């Protein structure tokens, strides 16, 4: 699991490395936006700080 994914998870943003979906996913990550807009904005802020 890439370090950035571990950092995001540690900060409450769950991501799945793209490699979990085949070699075509390498270098990507999968996120879900099936939550409130408030949670999405919070997650985006955390992602901005980490990435």
C-alpha positions in Angstrom: 0.0 0.0 0.0 1.5 3.4 -1.0 2.6 5.8 1.7 0.1 8.4 0.6 -2.8 5.9 1.0 -1.6 5.1 4.5 -1.5 8.8 5.4 -5.0 9.4 4.0 -6.4 6.5 5.8 -4.7 7.6 9.1 -6.5 10.9 8.6 -9.9 9.4 8.0 -10.0 9.4 4.2 -10.4 5.8 2.9 -8.8 5.2 -0.5 -8.1 2.1 -2.5 -4.9 2.0 -4.5 -5.6 1.5 -8.2 -3.4 -1.5 -8.4 -6.2 -3.4 -6.5 -8.2 -3.2 -9.8 -5.5 -4.5 -12.1 -2.3 -3.3 -13.6 -4.1 -0.6 -15.5 -4.9 1.0 -12.2 -1.2 1.5 -11.3 -0.5 5.1 -10.3 -4.2 5.8 -9.5 -6.4 5.6 -6.4 -10.1 5.0 -6.0 -12.3 7.0 -3.8 -16.0 7.0 -3.1 -18.1 10.2 -3.1 -21.2 8.5 -1.7 -21.4 10.7 1.3 -22.5 14.2 2.3 -21.0 17.3 0.6 -19.6 18.3 4.0 -17.6 15.1 4.2 -16.4 15.4 0.6 -15.1 18.9 1.3 -13.4 17.8 4.5 -11.8 14.8 2.6 -10.7 17.0 -0.2 -9.0 19.4 2.2 -7.2 16.5 3.9 -6.1 15.1 0.4 -4.9 18.6 -0.6 -2.7 18.8 2.5 -1.2 15.3 2.1 -0.8 15.0 -1.6 
